[in-house]
């Protein structure tokens, strides 16, 4: 099945279920080497660095797993104004970063007008930089305005492709179908689209994971974020077990075989659970790391799960050294999807 996925990039639902039920028996080194070969065949040995700025931890949603959910009254809320966001970008640009990811909760105070003004200003100041947005579910008209303002990419994890499972992770005010509608709209508007799911979220099964893979197989997003679930003490899932690092790496490698030209991040959640998580993810087929540009005080308040430990943009040299130690090259260029900006094929030593 791994060989078929590497060659044909798809499996049937029952084949995925069999894989996920027996994941402990998978020959991991063979899988990981196949995933590395697939990534290197498209992107060479490049690992793209993207500066992450967490603009706001206000959120109008009440997702059961998230530490900044609106019902969590222990959170010290913040909202960076545009001047501070621009300052973060200026710092990142001086470090060499040419891709900025603006992220936040679904903050009612973060208006479309403000987002568009911010995107336009970034693109005017640094036209060679890519701007990625991640502000959750919006009307199609809002996505269109952001795109017109200059936004290049949008990240919106689908979280789970199983409707019943979705209902176990979110309040009834949130809609499984609306999440999928958003991803369709983003694709139609010409964004480089990012989707993805948590590994080990409560009530996840081999069957729900199969639905995730089938959905990604059909959607074929430009980016797929695959990270372990980590509980937060002030949520309904406080006592749930964190997702498995080993299973996360296996699923990451399988996604690489399914989507060989995708951009796959080594997530902060993986780096939080395993001090070598970034390296292990790259060696399992990932090729993106997002060092954090958020000001230190606010960075500590963007606690979507317990113990969140992001890589700081001020340690870019250290990140580059860590990548070099495993035979890769940290790249601070835009890092577009292969279909937009093909990379040369090189062979890692």
N, C-alpha and C positions, 0 to 999 in steps of 0.2 A: 504493500500500500504506500509506503514511503517512496519507493521507486516510481510508482505511478504518479504520485503527487509531484515529484520532481520533474517528470517528463510531460505529463498532461495537465498539471496544475488544477486538478479537480478530483473529487471522490464522490461516491454516493452516500446518502445519509447513513445507511447501515454500516458502511465501511468506517465512517468517522466515529460512530458509536463504538464499534469494536476497538478502534484505536484508543479512544478515551477511557474505555473500561479496563484496558490492559496497559495503560501508559507506563506502569512500573517495569514492564517487561520489554519496553522499546530499547533497542541498541542505541543508546544516546550518542555515543561518539560518531557512529555512522550517520545518524540524523543530523548532528551538529555540523559535521564536516560537509554534508550535502548542502545544508543551509548556507554555510560560509561560501561554498563554491558558487551557489546561486547569487548571493549578494555581490561577491567579487566580480562575477561575470558581467554584472550590470554597472556597478559603481566603482570597480577597482577596490583599493584598500582605503577608501575615504570614509571617515566618520564625520558627519556634518554637525556643527555646533550651532545652536539657536538660542538667542537670549530671551529668557522667559521673564515677563513682567506681570505680576499678579495685581491687577489694578484695583480690585474691590473684593471684599469678603462679605458684602451684603448679598443676600439671596432671597428671592420670593418663593423658592421651592422648599419642599420639606422631605427630600429624599432620605430614606431611612438609614443610609450608610454614611452620610456626609456630615463632617464636623461643622460646616458653616451653614447647615440647614436653618431655616428661619426660626424654628422652635427652640434652637439652642441659645438660651439667654446668657450663657457663660462667655460667649465670644465677645471680644473687644472689636467692634466693627470699625472699618476704615474705608475710605474711598480716595485714591490718589487723584489730584487734579491734573489737568493736561500738562501743566508746566513741569510737574514732578515726573510724569511719564516721559516727556521729552528729555528731561535731564537723565533719566535712566537709559534712554536710547543713545543719547550723546556719549555717555560713559561706555556703553556697549560698542558703539561704532569706533571709539578711540581704541578699544581693546582689539578691534579687527572684525567684530561680528557684523555680518551683513544679512541677518535674518532675525526678526523680532516677533515674538509670540505674545500677544496681549490677551490675558486670561482673566476671568472673574466669574463670580456668581451671577445669576440672572437678577441683576440689581435694577429695580424700578427707577432708581435715581440716575442710572447711566443711560441717558437718552440716545436715540438714534442720531440726533443732531450732534451731540458731543462726540460720539464714536466717529462719525464722518469727519468732523473737524480735526480730530486727533489723527486719524489715518491720513487725511490730506496733508497735514503739517509734516508728518513723518516722511511721506513720499516726496514732498517738496524739498525738505532739508537733505534727504539721503535717497535720491531716486534709484540708486543701485541696490538698495536694501529691499528685501521681501517683508511683507507684513502679513502675519497670520493672526486671525481673531478666534477666540474661544469664549463666547458669551452665552452659550446655550441655545434654547429654542426661540426663534423669532418668526414673525410673518415673512413671507417671501418678499414683500415690498422692502422690508428692512434689510434683508440680505442683499437685495438689488442695490440699495443706496450705498451700503458699505463697499460693494464691488465697484460701483461707479466712482467712489471716493478714492479707490486705489488698492483695496485689500486684495491680496493674492490668494490666500488660503483660509480655510475655516476648519477648525477641529470640533467635532461633536461626536463623542463616543455614543454608540447605540446602546451600550451597557449590557444588553441581552436581546437576542433576536426571538425569544420565546415570549409570547404575550402573557401567559400565566406567570412566568418567572418575573417579568417586568412588574406585574401587579404586586408581587411580594417584596419588591425593592423600592416601590414608589407609592405615594398616596394616590387616592382615587382622583384627585384633581389633575393628575398628570396622565398623558395619553400615549400609549404605545404607538398608535398610528401616527400621532403628530410628530413623534421623534423621527419616524421613518419618512414622513412628508418633508421634514426639514432637510434631511439628507438628499432626498430627490431634488428639492428646490436648489440646494447648493450646487449639486452636480449640473443641473440645467443652466445655472447662471455662469458656469465656467470657472468656478473655484477649483483649486487643488484641494480635494476633500479628505479629511481625516475622520475615520470611525474607530471602533474598537470596543473592548469589553474588559471587565474585571475577571480575574481568575480566582476561583474559590469563594465567590460571593454566596451569601446564604441561600440555600435551596438549589444551588447549581448542580446539575447532573450531567452525565455523559450525553443525554438527549438534548439538554439545553445548549451544551457546547457544540453539538452537531449543528443545531440551528444557527449558532453564531458563525460557524465556518461556511455553511451554505449561504448565509446572507452576505458575508464578505466575498465569497466566490462569485456571487451575482453582482454585487455593487462594485467590486474592484476599485476600492478607494485608493487615492494616492498615498495615504498614510494610514497605518493601523496601530493604535495604542493598546498594547497587551501588558497589563500590569496586575500584580496580586492585590486582592482585597486586603485592606488592613482596617481593623475596627477602630472606632473613635469612642472614647469613654462616655461622651455625652449624646449618644444616639441610641435608638432602639436596638442596634446590633452590637452594643458595647461588649457583650459576653461571647460573641461569635468568634470562631477561630480564624486566624489570618490565612490567606491563600498560600499554597505551596510554592516556594521558589523553584523547586525542580519541575513541577508541572508547568509553571509559567514559562520557563526556558524551553520546554518541549513544545508547548503551544506556539511560542514565538518562532521556533524553527519551522514548525509545520506551516505557519502563516507565510514565512519566507518562501517555502517551496510552492505554496499555492499562489502567492503574489510576488514573483521574483523581482519585479521592478518597483515594489512598494518602498516607501520610507518607513522604517520601523524603529521607534525610539526605544532606547534603554531607559526605562521609566524611573522616576524618582522613587516610586514605591518599591521597585526591585532593589534600588540602591539603599533604601532604608532598611530592608529586611536582611540584606547581605552586603557586607562592606566591599565585596568584590563583584557586586551585582552588575555594575556597568560593564566591566570586562567580560563577565560570563554572558551577558546579553549580546555583546558584540560578537563573541565567539559562537553564539547560537544564531547569528544572522541579522542582528540589529545593526543600524547604521546612523542613528541620530542620538545626540545627547543635548539636553536643554539646560545649560548653566543658568542660574537664577540671577537676574538683575534687580529684583524687587529690593527696595531699601530694607536694611536689616530688621528694623522694628516691625514693619508691616509684614515682612516675610515670616516672622515668628507668629503672626496672627492669622496667617492663611493656613490653618491647621485642618485640612479636610480629613485627616486620619491621624492617629496617635504617632508621635515620634518622627513626623515628617522631617527628612534630613536632605534637603536639596544640595546639589553641587553648586557652589558659588561661582559666578562669572569672574570674580577676582582671583580665582584659582585656575584660570584657563591653562596656564603653563603646566600645572600639575596634571590636568585632564589630558593635555597633549602628551605629556610624558607617559602617563598610564596607557594611552592608546599605542604609543610607539613601542612600549615594552611588550605588547602582544602582536606587534607587526602591522599596526594600522597607522593612518595619518589623520590627525584632527584637522578639519577644514572649516574655515569660518565664512566661506562664500555662501551665496544664497541657498545652494543645495536643493535645486528644483527636482521634481520628479523626473525620472529618466526619459519619459516621453516628451518632456519640454526642453530639457537640457541634457542630452545623453553624455554619459561619462565614458572614457576609454576603458577598454577591458585590459586589466593587468593581472598578473599571477602573483599572489602572495608567496613569500618564501616559506 
